Amino acid sequence: MGGEKRQESVSELARESENLRREIDRLLDLSGCFTSLMDEEQILIAILREFGETQVDRCAVALFEDVDDRDPAWLRVVALYDRDSGELGLSLVPSQYAVDEMPIVERLLREKESLVLGDNTGDEMPSLCRDRLWMQEMHIVAVVPLVVMGWPIGMVVIGKRSPEPFSESTLRFYQILANMAAMPLRAVHMFEAQRRRMAEQNAVHRVGQAVNSVLLLGDLLEVVYQQINTVMHAENFYIALYDPFHDQVSFPFAVENGRQVRWRERQAGHGLTEYVLRSRQPLLLPNRVAERLNELGIAAIGQMACAWIGAPLVVGDKIIGMMAAQDFTTENAYTPADLDLMAALANQVAIAIENARLYEETQRQASYLRLAAEVGKRIILILDIDDLLHQVVELIRTSFGYYHVQVALVDEKTQEVAAQAGSSVPGLDIGEAFPRVGVGKEGLIGWVAAHGEPLMVNDVSLDARYLHVAALPDTRSELVVPIKFAGRVIGVLDVESDRRNAFHPEDIPIMSTLADQVAIAIVNARLFEEQKQRIRELNALVKIGQQLCQVTRFAQLGELIHTELSALLDVSNLFIALYDPQTAMLRFPLAYDHGKCLEPFTLPYGAQDEPTIWVIENRQPLLIRNNAQTDSELVAWNLNGSIRAWLGVPILCGEQVLGVLAVQSSAPAAFDERHQTVLGTIAALLTLALGALAE
């Protein structure tokens, strides 16, 4: 009877491993498929087909009107699948609804997690929501968010007519599938929105033949100067651009005495440039410039001009900069007519500069989309985490030109963040350069790991959370984004620059999207590694079970168990202790100390370490994760000082305790509950082998 149960257990493990392998293979195939799709209709059809393959009766895809809006007002049902009718495709009926009229949608936005609704869940979907989301007559409904950068851009609504609930593994698969589809959906929306914006602005705002023909900012500013210099005395001229986020003024174009020069950017102060930026009004100082500056409370910066003229560059209600000309030899070099002309030119120049910026941003976004596709293409099939992370950091650093890029992963057992891969200084040992930091306790990385939110610091010297790293002395600004999966932080992506104020808010979604891709790749790699580990465990159990019946000596038994367990676990010591209650003695027929097989020996019952006694007396397994920490309500064990982890299981024959099978490790957290299950299975097999050896 016991043999049949064991065989059934082994068969069940094999089936689970095979199911897991098929699920991982399917997700890998789908990831490559979604990455290659750049058309919304193709992506939506692919989503419906994949969810339809899971034997659901109905499926609907709904997107928020603006996928970047964190407080969306409208939801559109865009695609439908119905098993009975065979319908699969885009929604032909106008289906746009107010979010505040659909409590399920508002709840999804708050919780950002899958919702399961139905008669047997105690959480029913309101009839209005059922009608609008095409879930009429469905007994049970799952609402799965399409999440990008930690925020839903829409949802996939799945319905079944049967009352059979969705399993946790099925819901997890749905969420992974939804997240994989969400990224290309958002990328398509971003690209289309940017393209529409450029087309609209280029159609509405014509800035003249000269400046309209140039889209690169550097070339554009040269053309602007040439045009202005033909109608105005501009041997000394400059264009300043304002960065409101960093409160900085930069000078992409400046001419002194007819020759182009470079001026350094600076923090906004109280000079003439800043006065025009704040007032948003053209300004003419035809003469007595020093006196006028004093009257206006403007600080004098640089050489005092004899005449000065300037106009703001405004697009809509946004001030983007200003342009000015000055004469150092002649007062009244500029007239009110010149001021009107400069103001009129400034209107055209502002739009042309903004268009050039948008063009460069479009190029940057296109470069980002290519990078995202390249990252996805490269990493999705990499199943070795170390190789995966090294390729990611190298690709990001070389593509964006950052000073340093690294990925650090959260160790859930120790609640620490450990650097896994970095790209910056040649020969840098990432493990030595970056010590493990406590989640929420140290550094910018620790803060992001604890809070799950991006953190941008444009001057690390001013942030008390910054943890100085001697190997990277030139870090001046840093952007850290969480690597999340299913709402849980599994790591962080850290990018650093050797320039202050290197990062802008628009860098956050770029890095967050890359982090989302990395998260899926990490989970895929971990699932693959877990599958391999389970297969190794299963093979080891099968091998031990097959060979135990052939063992004739304890030495053979010990060598077999030690060999197989050492391949699975980080084992320093291993022993079998047999308990004789009549003599109150513990006999050790098998014992290994750091790989060395010891001669059999016997100890009085009370002379052995307390964990072994506890297992015998309580007839239960005992797992001590880290002997250096208090992680158990039990008394501190009197373990050898070099041993940090201990795992022991009872060897039982009915109600009788025959002894203990135990492993020890000098590495903390070397064992977990899965290892306990493996050791327990071996202990059960040992019962038969010990009986045969006793005979």
C-alpha positions as CSV (number, residue, x, y, z in Angstrom):
1,M,0.0,0.0,0.0
2,G,2.8,2.4,1.0
3,G,4.6,1.6,-2.3
4,E,1.5,2.6,-4.3
5,K,1.2,5.9,-2.4
6,R,4.8,6.7,-3.0
7,Q,4.5,5.8,-6.7
8,E,1.4,8.0,-6.9
9,S,3.3,10.9,-5.2
10,V,6.2,10.5,-7.6
11,S,3.8,10.4,-10.6
12,E,2.1,13.6,-9.3
13,L,5.4,15.4,-9.0
14,A,6.3,14.3,-12.5
15,R,2.9,15.7,-13.8
16,E,3.4,19.0,-12.0
17,S,6.9,19.3,-13.4
18,E,5.7,18.6,-16.9
19,N,2.8,21.1,-16.6
20,L,5.2,23.7,-15.3
21,R,7.6,23.1,-18.2
22,R,4.8,23.5,-20.7
23,E,3.6,26.7,-19.1
24,I,7.1,28.2,-19.1
25,D,7.6,27.2,-22.8
26,R,4.3,28.8,-23.7
27,L,5.1,32.0,-21.9
28,L,8.5,32.2,-23.6
29,D,6.9,31.7,-27.0
30,L,4.3,34.4,-26.2
31,S,6.8,36.9,-25.0
32,G,8.7,36.8,-28.3
33,C,5.3,37.0,-30.1
34,F,4.1,40.1,-28.2
35,T,7.5,41.8,-28.5
36,S,7.4,41.5,-32.3
37,L,3.9,43.0,-32.7
38,M,3.6,46.7,-33.3
39,D,0.0,46.9,-34.4
40,E,-2.8,47.3,-31.8
41,E,-5.3,45.1,-33.6
42,Q,-2.7,42.3,-33.9
43,I,-1.9,42.5,-30.2
44,L,-5.6,42.5,-29.2
45,I,-6.3,39.4,-31.4
46,A,-3.3,37.7,-29.9
47,I,-4.6,38.4,-26.4
48,L,-8.0,37.0,-27.1
49,R,-6.6,33.9,-28.8
50,E,-4.3,33.1,-25.9
51,F,-7.0,33.6,-23.2
52,G,-9.4,31.6,-25.3
53,E,-7.0,28.7,-25.3
54,T,-7.5,28.4,-21.6
55,Q,-11.1,27.2,-22.1
56,V,-12.9,30.3,-20.9
57,D,-16.3,31.0,-22.3
58,R,-16.0,34.7,-22.8
59,C,-13.2,37.3,-22.8
60,A,-13.2,41.1,-23.3
61,V,-10.3,43.5,-23.5
62,A,-10.9,47.1,-22.2
63,L,-8.5,50.0,-22.3
64,F,-8.5,53.4,-20.6
65,E,-8.9,56.3,-23.0
66,D,-5.5,57.6,-22.1
67,V,-3.2,54.8,-21.1
68,D,-0.8,57.2,-19.4
69,D,-3.6,58.8,-17.2
70,R,-3.3,57.8,-13.5
71,D,-6.9,59.0,-13.0
72,P,-8.7,57.9,-16.1
73,A,-12.3,59.0,-16.8
74,W,-13.3,56.7,-19.6
75,L,-12.9,53.0,-20.4
76,R,-13.3,51.5,-23.9
77,V,-14.2,47.9,-24.6
78,V,-12.0,47.3,-27.6
79,A,-12.0,43.5,-28.3
80,L,-14.2,40.5,-27.6
81,Y,-14.2,36.7,-27.7
82,D,-17.2,34.4,-27.2
83,R,-16.7,30.6,-27.4
84,D,-20.3,29.8,-28.3
85,S,-20.6,32.1,-31.2
86,G,-17.0,31.9,-32.3
87,E,-16.7,35.7,-32.3
88,L,-13.1,36.9,-32.0
89,G,-12.0,40.4,-32.9
90,L,-12.3,44.1,-32.4
91,S,-15.5,45.5,-30.9
92,L,-17.7,46.9,-33.6
93,V,-20.2,48.5,-31.2
94,P,-19.3,51.9,-29.6
95,S,-18.4,50.8,-26.0
96,Q,-17.0,53.7,-24.0
97,Y,-18.1,54.1,-20.4
98,A,-17.4,56.5,-17.5
99,V,-15.1,54.9,-15.0
100,D,-16.9,56.5,-12.0
101,E,-20.1,54.6,-13.0
102,M,-18.3,51.2,-12.8
103,P,-17.2,50.4,-9.2
104,I,-15.3,47.3,-10.4
105,V,-13.0,49.4,-12.5
106,E,-12.5,51.9,-9.7
107,R,-11.6,49.0,-7.4
108,L,-9.1,47.7,-9.9
109,L,-7.4,51.1,-10.1
110,R,-7.1,51.1,-6.4
111,E,-5.9,47.6,-5.8
112,K,-4.1,47.0,-9.1
113,E,-4.5,43.3,-8.7
114,S,-6.7,40.6,-10.3
115,L,-10.3,40.4,-9.0
116,V,-12.4,37.2,-9.0
117,L,-16.1,37.7,-8.8
118,G,-19.0,35.3,-8.8
119,D,-21.6,33.4,-6.8
120,N,-19.1,31.2,-5.0
121,T,-16.6,34.0,-4.2
122,G,-18.9,36.2,-2.0
123,D,-18.0,39.1,-4.3
124,E,-20.6,39.6,-7.0
125,M,-20.2,41.8,-10.1
126,P,-22.9,44.4,-10.4
127,S,-25.3,43.8,-13.3
128,L,-24.4,47.1,-15.0
129,C,-20.7,46.1,-15.1
130,R,-21.7,42.7,-16.3
131,D,-23.6,44.2,-19.2
132,R,-20.9,46.7,-20.2
133,L,-18.1,44.2,-19.9
134,W,-20.0,41.5,-21.8
135,M,-20.2,39.1,-18.9
136,Q,-23.9,38.3,-18.9
137,E,-24.7,34.8,-17.8
138,M,-21.2,34.2,-16.6
139,H,-21.1,32.3,-13.3
140,I,-17.6,33.4,-12.3
141,V,-15.6,36.3,-13.7
142,A,-11.9,37.3,-13.3
143,V,-10.8,40.9,-14.0
144,V,-7.0,40.9,-14.8
145,P,-5.3,44.3,-15.0
146,L,-3.0,45.1,-17.9
147,V,-0.2,46.6,-15.8
148,V,2.7,48.7,-17.1
149,M,5.1,50.5,-14.7
150,G,3.0,49.5,-11.8
151,W,-0.2,51.0,-13.2
152,P,-3.2,49.5,-15.1
153,I,-3.6,50.7,-18.7
154,G,-6.7,48.6,-19.0
155,M,-8.0,45.1,-18.2
156,V,-8.8,41.6,-19.5
157,V,-12.2,40.4,-18.3
158,I,-12.6,36.6,-18.4
159,G,-15.9,34.7,-17.7
160,K,-16.9,31.1,-17.2
161,R,-20.4,29.7,-17.2
162,S,-19.4,26.9,-14.8
163,P,-19.0,27.6,-11.0
164,E,-15.5,26.0,-11.0
165,P,-13.2,28.6,-9.5
166,F,-10.0,29.8,-11.1
167,S,-6.9,28.2,-9.5
168,E,-4.1,30.4,-8.1
169,S,-1.7,29.1,-10.8
170,T,-4.3,29.9,-13.5
171,L,-4.7,33.5,-12.2
172,R,-0.9,33.9,-12.0
173,F,-0.6,32.7,-15.6
174,Y,-3.4,35.2,-16.6
175,Q,-1.5,38.0,-14.9
176,I,1.8,37.2,-16.5
177,L,0.2,36.9,-19.9
178,A,-1.7,40.3,-19.3
179,N,1.6,42.0,-18.3
180,M,3.4,40.7,-21.3
181,A,0.7,42.0,-23.6
182,A,0.4,45.4,-21.7
183,M,3.9,46.6,-22.6
184,P,3.6,46.4,-26.4
185,L,0.1,47.8,-26.1
186,R,1.4,50.8,-24.3
187,A,4.4,51.1,-26.6
188,V,2.0,51.3,-29.6
189,H,-0.1,53.9,-27.9
190,M,2.9,56.0,-27.0
191,F,4.3,55.8,-30.5
192,E,0.9,56.7,-32.1
193,A,0.3,59.5,-29.7
194,Q,3.7,61.0,-30.4
195,R,3.3,60.7,-34.1
196,R,-0.2,62.3,-34.0
197,R,1.2,65.1,-31.9
198,M,4.0,65.8,-34.3
199,A,1.6,65.7,-37.3
200,E,-0.9,68.1,-35.7
201,Q,1.8,70.6,-34.6
202,N,3.5,70.5,-38.0
203,A,0.2,71.1,-39.7
204,V,-1.0,74.0,-37.5
205,H,2.3,75.8,-36.7
206,R,4.1,76.9,-39.8
207,V,7.1,78.9,-38.8
208,G,8.4,80.1,-42.1
209,Q,10.4,78.5,-44.9
210,A,13.8,79.0,-43.4
211,V,13.2,77.6,-39.9
212,N,10.5,75.1,-40.9
213,S,13.0,73.1,-43.1
214,V,15.3,72.3,-40.2
215,L,14.5,69.8,-37.5
216,L,17.7,69.3,-35.6
217,L,18.0,71.8,-32.8
218,G,21.6,72.7,-33.4
219,D,21.0,73.3,-37.1
220,L,17.8,75.1,-36.3
221,L,19.4,77.6,-34.0
222,E,22.0,78.4,-36.5
223,V,19.3,79.2,-39.1
224,V,17.5,81.3,-36.5
225,Y,20.5,83.4,-35.9
226,Q,21.2,83.8,-39.6
227,Q,17.7,85.0,-40.2
228,I,17.7,87.4,-37.3
229,N,21.1,88.8,-38.2
230,T,19.8,89.8,-41.6
231,V,17.1,92.1,-40.1
232,M,18.8,93.2,-36.8
233,H,22.2,94.0,-35.4
234,A,23.1,90.8,-33.8
235,E,26.8,90.4,-33.5
236,N,26.2,89.6,-29.9
237,F,23.3,87.2,-29.6
238,Y,22.1,84.2,-27.6
239,I,19.2,81.8,-27.2
240,A,18.6,80.5,-23.7
241,L,16.4,77.5,-22.9
242,Y,14.8,77.1,-19.5
243,D,14.4,73.8,-17.6
244,P,11.7,74.3,-15.0
245,F,12.2,70.9,-13.4
246,H,15.9,71.6,-12.5
247,D,15.3,75.4,-12.5
248,Q,18.3,75.8,-14.9
249,V,19.1,78.0,-17.8
250,S,21.2,76.5,-20.6
251,F,22.6,78.3,-23.6
252,P,22.6,76.0,-26.7
253,F,23.5,79.0,-29.0
254,A,25.6,82.1,-28.3
255,V,27.5,84.5,-30.5
256,E,30.1,87.1,-29.3
257,N,31.4,89.6,-31.8
258,G,30.1,87.5,-34.7
259,R,31.7,84.3,-33.5
260,Q,29.9,81.3,-32.0
261,V,30.9,80.5,-28.5
262,R,29.9,78.0,-25.7
263,W,28.3,79.2,-22.5
264,R,27.9,77.0,-19.5
265,E,24.5,76.2,-18.1
266,R,23.6,77.7,-14.7
267,Q,21.0,77.7,-12.1
268,A,18.3,80.4,-12.7
269,G,19.2,83.6,-10.9
270,H,18.1,87.2,-11.1
271,G,19.7,88.4,-14.3
272,L,18.2,89.9,-17.4
273,T,17.6,86.4,-18.9
274,E,15.6,85.3,-15.8
275,Y,13.7,88.6,-15.7
276,V,12.3,87.9,-19.2
277,L,11.6,84.3,-18.4
278,R,9.6,85.3,-15.3
279,S,7.8,88.3,-16.9
280,R,7.1,86.5,-20.2
281,Q,7.2,89.9,-21.8
282,P,9.6,91.4,-24.4
283,L,12.1,93.9,-22.9
284,L,14.0,96.7,-24.6
285,L,16.8,98.6,-22.8
286,P,17.9,101.0,-25.5
287,N,20.3,103.0,-23.3
288,R,21.3,103.6,-19.6
289,V,21.3,99.8,-19.2
290,A,23.0,99.9,-15.7
291,E,20.4,102.4,-14.4
292,R,17.5,100.5,-15.7
293,L,18.8,97.2,-14.2
294,N,19.0,98.9,-10.9
295,E,15.4,100.2,-11.2
296,L,14.1,96.8,-12.1
297,G,16.1,95.0,-9.4
298,I,18.0,92.9,-12.0
299,A,21.5,91.6,-11.2
300,A,24.2,92.6,-13.6
301,I,25.9,89.5,-15.1
302,G,28.9,89.8,-17.3
303,Q,29.9,92.7,-19.4
304,M,27.5,95.7,-19.3
305,A,25.9,96.3,-22.7
306,C,25.1,99.7,-24.1
307,A,21.8,98.4,-25.6
308,W,19.9,95.2,-24.9
309,I,16.8,93.6,-26.4
310,G,15.1,90.3,-25.6
311,A,11.9,88.4,-26.1
312,P,10.5,85.2,-24.4
313,L,10.0,82.0,-26.2
314,V,6.5,80.8,-25.3
315,V,4.5,77.9,-26.6
316,G,0.9,77.9,-25.4
317,D,1.2,78.7,-21.7
318,K,4.7,77.2,-21.3
319,I,7.8,79.3,-21.2
320,I,10.6,77.4,-22.9
321,G,13.3,80.1,-23.0
322,M,14.2,83.5,-24.5
323,M,16.4,85.1,-27.1
324,A,18.3,88.3,-26.8
325,A,20.7,90.6,-28.7
326,Q,23.0,93.2,-27.2
327,D,25.4,95.9,-28.4
328,F,28.4,96.8,-26.4
329,T,29.5,99.9,-28.3
330,T,26.3,101.9,-29.3
331,E,23.4,103.1,-27.3
332,N,20.0,103.1,-28.9
333,A,21.1,100.4,-31.3
334,Y,17.6,98.9,-31.0
335,T,14.2,100.5,-31.4
336,P,10.6,99.6,-30.4
337,A,10.2,98.4,-34.0
338,D,13.1,96.0,-33.4
339,L,11.4,94.8,-30.2
340,D,8.1,94.1,-32.1
341,L,10.1,92.3,-34.8
342,M,12.0,90.2,-32.2
343,A,8.7,89.4,-30.4
344,A,7.1,88.3,-33.7
345,L,10.2,86.2,-34.6
346,A,10.3,84.8,-31.1
347,N,6.8,83.4,-31.6
348,Q,7.9,81.5,-34.7
349,V,11.2,80.5,-33.2
350,A,9.5,79.1,-30.1
351,I,7.3,76.9,-32.1
352,A,10.3,75.8,-34.3
353,I,12.4,75.0,-31.3
354,E,9.5,73.1,-29.7
355,N,9.1,71.2,-33.0
356,A,12.8,70.4,-33.0
357,R,12.6,69.2,-29.4
358,L,9.6,67.1,-30.3
359,Y,11.5,65.6,-33.2
360,E,14.5,64.8,-31.1
361,E,12.2,63.4,-28.4
362,T,10.5,61.3,-31.1
363,Q,13.9,60.1,-32.2
364,R,14.7,59.3,-28.6
365,Q,11.4,57.5,-28.1
366,A,12.0,55.6,-31.3
367,S,15.5,54.7,-30.1
368,Y,14.0,53.6,-26.8
369,L,11.4,51.5,-28.6
370,R,14.2,49.9,-30.6
371,L,16.2,49.4,-27.4
372,A,13.1,47.9,-25.6
373,A,12.6,45.5,-28.5
374,E,16.3,44.6,-28.5
375,V,16.3,44.1,-24.8
376,G,13.2,41.9,-25.1
377,K,14.6,40.0,-28.0
378,R,17.9,39.3,-26.3
379,I,16.8,38.5,-22.7
380,I,13.5,36.7,-23.1
381,L,15.2,33.5,-24.1
382,I,18.1,33.8,-21.6
383,L,17.4,31.4,-18.8
384,D,20.6,31.9,-16.8
385,I,19.9,34.9,-14.4
386,D,23.6,36.0,-14.2
387,D,23.9,36.1,-18.0
388,L,20.6,37.8,-18.3
389,L,21.4,40.6,-15.9
390,H,24.9,41.2,-17.3
391,Q,23.5,41.6,-20.8
392,V,20.7,44.0,-19.6
393,V,23.0,46.4,-17.7
394,E,25.6,46.5,-20.5
395,L,22.9,47.1,-23.1
396,I,21.3,49.9,-21.1
397,R,24.6,51.7,-20.3
398,T,25.9,51.6,-23.9
399,S,22.5,52.7,-25.3
400,F,21.9,55.6,-23.0
401,G,25.5,56.6,-22.1
402,Y,25.2,56.4,-18.4
403,Y,28.1,56.4,-16.0
404,H,27.0,53.2,-14.2
405,V,24.1,50.8,-14.5
406,Q,23.3,48.0,-12.1
407,V,20.6,45.5,-11.2
408,A,20.2,44.5,-7.6
409,L,17.8,41.8,-6.4
410,V,15.9,41.5,-3.1
411,D,16.8,38.5,-0.9
412,E,13.4,37.8,0.7
413,K,15.0,35.5,3.3
414,T,17.4,38.1,4.7
415,Q,15.4,41.2,3.6
416,E,18.5,42.6,1.9
417,V,19.2,44.0,-1.5
418,A,22.3,42.5,-3.2
419,A,23.9,43.8,-6.4
420,Q,23.9,41.1,-9.1
421,A,25.3,42.8,-12.2
422,G,26.8,46.1,-13.0
423,S,28.3,48.0,-16.0
424,S,30.6,50.9,-15.6
425,V,34.3,50.9,-14.5
426,P,36.3,48.2,-16.3
427,G,37.2,45.4,-14.0
428,L,34.7,46.5,-11.3
429,D,33.8,43.6,-8.9
430,I,30.1,44.4,-8.3
431,G,29.9,42.2,-5.3
432,E,32.8,43.8,-3.5
433,A,32.0,47.4,-4.6
434,F,28.4,47.3,-3.5
435,P,27.7,45.7,0.0
436,R,24.3,44.2,0.7
437,V,21.9,46.8,2.1
438,G,18.8,46.3,4.2
439,V,15.5,46.9,2.5
440,G,14.4,50.3,3.6
441,K,17.4,50.8,5.8
442,E,20.3,52.0,3.6
443,G,20.9,53.9,0.4
444,L,18.7,55.0,-2.4
445,I,18.5,51.4,-3.5
446,G,17.2,50.2,-0.1
447,W,14.6,53.0,-0.1
448,V,13.2,52.0,-3.5
449,A,13.2,48.3,-2.6
450,A,11.1,49.2,0.5
451,H,8.7,51.7,-1.1
452,G,8.3,50.2,-4.6
453,E,8.4,53.7,-6.2
454,P,11.0,55.3,-8.5
455,L,13.4,57.7,-7.0
456,M,15.2,60.4,-8.9
457,V,18.0,62.3,-7.2
458,N,19.7,64.9,-9.4
459,D,22.3,65.9,-6.8
460,V,23.3,63.0,-4.6
461,S,25.4,65.2,-2.4
462,L,22.2,66.8,-1.1
463,D,20.3,63.6,-0.3
464,A,21.0,62.0,3.1
465,R,19.8,58.6,1.8
466,Y,22.7,58.4,-0.7
467,L,25.3,55.7,0.2
468,H,28.7,56.7,-1.1
469,V,30.5,53.9,-3.1
470,A,34.2,54.3,-3.3
471,A,34.4,52.4,-6.6
472,L,32.2,55.1,-8.2
473,P,33.6,58.4,-7.1
474,D,32.1,60.4,-10.0
475,T,28.5,59.7,-9.4
476,R,26.6,63.0,-9.3
477,S,23.0,62.0,-10.0
478,E,21.1,58.8,-9.7
479,L,17.8,57.2,-10.8
480,V,16.5,54.1,-9.2
481,V,13.3,52.3,-10.3
482,P,11.8,49.1,-8.8
483,I,11.7,45.8,-10.6
484,K,8.3,44.5,-9.8
485,F,6.3,41.4,-10.6
486,A,2.7,40.9,-9.5
487,G,3.0,44.1,-7.4
488,R,5.9,42.7,-5.4
489,V,9.4,44.3,-5.6
490,I,11.9,41.7,-6.6
491,G,14.8,44.0,-7.3
492,V,15.9,47.5,-8.5
493,L,17.3,49.0,-11.7
494,D,19.9,51.6,-10.8
495,V,21.3,54.1,-13.3
496,E,23.9,56.7,-12.3
497,S,25.4,59.7,-14.1
498,D,28.6,61.7,-13.6
499,R,26.6,64.9,-14.3
500,R,24.3,66.8,-11.9
501,N,20.7,67.2,-13.0
502,A,21.2,64.4,-15.6
503,F,17.7,63.0,-15.2
504,H,14.2,64.3,-16.2
505,P,10.8,62.9,-15.3
506,E,10.4,61.4,-18.7
507,D,13.4,59.1,-18.0
508,I,11.3,57.4,-15.3
509,P,8.8,55.7,-17.6
510,I,11.6,54.7,-19.9
511,M,13.5,53.0,-17.2
512,S,10.4,51.6,-15.5
513,T,9.3,49.9,-18.8
514,L,12.7,48.4,-19.1
515,A,12.5,47.3,-15.5
516,D,9.1,45.6,-16.3
517,Q,10.7,43.7,-19.1
518,V,13.6,42.6,-16.8
519,A,11.1,41.5,-14.2
520,I,9.4,39.2,-16.6
521,A,12.7,37.8,-17.8
522,I,13.9,37.3,-14.2
523,V,10.7,35.4,-13.3
524,N,11.0,33.3,-16.4
525,A,14.5,32.4,-15.5
526,R,13.6,31.7,-11.9
527,L,10.7,29.5,-13.0
528,F,13.0,27.6,-15.3
529,E,15.6,27.2,-12.6
530,E,12.9,26.1,-10.2
531,Q,11.7,23.5,-12.7
532,K,15.2,22.2,-13.2
533,Q,15.7,22.0,-9.4
534,R,12.4,20.1,-9.0
535,I,13.4,17.7,-11.8
536,R,16.8,17.2,-10.0
537,E,15.0,16.5,-6.8
538,L,12.6,14.1,-8.4
539,N,15.4,12.3,-10.1
540,A,17.4,12.1,-6.9
541,L,14.4,10.6,-5.0
542,V,13.7,8.1,-7.7
543,K,17.4,7.1,-7.7
544,I,17.5,6.8,-4.0
545,G,14.2,4.8,-4.0
546,Q,15.5,2.4,-6.6
547,Q,18.9,1.8,-5.0
548,L,17.9,1.6,-1.3
549,C,16.5,-1.9,-1.8
550,Q,19.9,-3.0,-3.1
551,V,21.9,-1.5,-0.2
552,T,23.5,-4.2,2.1
553,R,25.8,-2.0,4.2
554,F,25.3,1.3,6.0
555,A,28.4,2.6,4.3
556,Q,26.7,2.2,0.9
557,L,23.6,3.8,2.3
558,G,25.5,6.8,3.6
559,E,27.4,7.3,0.3
560,L,24.2,7.1,-1.7
561,I,22.3,9.6,0.4
562,H,25.3,12.0,0.9
563,T,26.0,12.0,-2.9
564,E,22.4,12.7,-3.9
565,L,21.8,15.3,-1.2
566,S,25.1,17.1,-1.8
567,A,24.0,17.6,-5.4
568,L,20.8,19.2,-4.3
569,L,21.6,21.1,-1.1
570,D,24.5,23.1,0.4
571,V,25.4,20.4,2.8
572,S,28.4,20.7,5.2
573,N,27.4,17.8,7.5
574,L,25.0,14.9,7.3
575,F,24.1,12.2,9.8
576,I,21.6,9.5,10.6
577,A,21.0,9.1,14.4
578,L,19.2,5.9,15.5
579,Y,17.5,6.1,18.9
580,D,17.3,3.2,21.3
581,P,14.9,4.1,24.1
582,Q,15.8,1.0,26.2
583,T,19.5,2.0,26.5
584,A,18.8,5.7,26.1
585,M,21.6,5.9,23.5
586,L,21.9,7.5,20.1
587,R,23.8,5.4,17.5
588,F,25.3,7.1,14.5
589,P,25.8,4.5,11.8
590,L,26.3,7.2,9.2
591,A,27.9,10.6,9.6
592,Y,29.7,13.0,7.2
593,D,31.7,16.0,8.4
594,H,32.5,18.4,5.5
595,G,32.5,15.5,3.0
596,K,34.5,13.1,5.2
597,C,32.8,9.9,6.2
598,L,33.2,9.2,10.0
599,E,33.4,5.9,11.7
600,P,30.1,4.8,13.4
601,F,29.9,6.0,17.0
602,T,27.4,6.1,19.9
603,L,26.5,8.9,22.3
604,P,24.3,9.0,25.4
605,Y,20.8,10.4,24.5
606,G,21.4,13.7,26.4
607,A,24.8,14.3,25.0
608,Q,23.7,15.1,21.4
609,D,22.7,18.6,20.2
610,E,19.3,19.8,21.2
611,P,17.8,19.9,17.7
612,T,18.1,16.1,17.3
613,I,16.5,15.5,20.7
614,W,13.7,18.0,19.8
615,V,12.9,16.1,16.6
616,I,12.8,12.8,18.4
617,E,10.6,14.0,21.2
618,N,8.2,16.0,19.1
619,R,8.2,13.6,16.1
620,Q,8.3,16.7,13.8
621,P,10.7,18.2,11.3
622,L,12.8,21.1,12.5
623,L,14.2,23.8,10.3
624,I,16.7,26.4,11.7
625,R,17.4,28.9,8.9
626,N,20.1,30.9,10.6
627,N,21.6,30.0,13.9
628,A,23.1,33.5,14.3
629,Q,19.6,35.0,14.4
630,T,16.5,34.5,16.6
631,D,14.1,33.1,14.0
632,S,12.3,30.5,16.2
633,E,10.3,30.5,19.4
634,L,12.4,27.5,20.5
635,V,15.4,28.0,22.7
636,A,18.7,28.8,21.1
637,W,20.4,25.6,19.9
638,N,23.8,24.6,21.2
639,L,25.1,24.2,17.6
640,N,28.7,24.2,16.5
641,G,29.8,27.8,15.9
642,S,30.5,27.2,12.2
643,I,27.0,25.8,11.6
644,R,24.4,28.4,10.6
645,A,21.5,26.2,9.1
646,W,20.1,23.0,10.4
647,L,17.4,20.7,9.0
648,G,16.3,17.4,10.5
649,V,13.3,15.1,10.0
650,P,12.2,12.1,12.1
651,I,12.6,8.5,10.7
652,L,9.2,7.0,11.7
653,C,7.9,3.5,11.7
654,G,4.2,3.9,12.5
655,E,4.1,5.7,15.8
656,Q,7.7,4.7,16.7
657,V,10.6,7.1,16.2
658,L,13.5,5.2,14.8
659,G,15.8,8.2,14.6
660,V,16.7,11.4,12.8
661,L,18.0,12.2,9.3
662,A,19.7,15.6,9.5
663,V,21.8,18.0,7.4
664,Q,23.8,21.0,8.4
665,S,25.3,23.9,6.5
666,S,27.8,26.7,7.3
667,A,25.8,29.0,5.0
668,P,22.8,30.8,6.5
669,A,19.4,30.2,5.0
670,A,20.8,27.2,3.1
671,F,17.6,25.2,3.6
672,D,13.9,25.9,3.1
673,E,10.5,24.1,3.3
674,R,11.0,22.5,-0.1
675,H,14.2,20.9,1.1
676,Q,12.3,19.7,4.2
677,T,9.9,17.9,2.0
678,V,12.7,16.2,0.1
679,L,14.4,15.2,3.3
680,G,11.1,13.9,4.7
681,T,10.6,11.7,1.6
682,I,14.1,10.3,1.9
683,A,13.4,9.6,5.6
684,A,10.3,7.7,4.7
685,L,12.3,5.6,2.2
686,L,14.9,5.0,4.9
687,T,12.4,3.2,7.1
688,L,12.3,0.3,4.7
689,A,16.0,0.3,4.1
690,L,16.8,0.3,7.8
691,G,14.5,-2.7,8.3
692,A,16.3,-4.6,5.6
693,L,19.7,-3.7,7.0
694,A,18.6,-4.8,10.5
695,E,17.6,-8.2,9.2
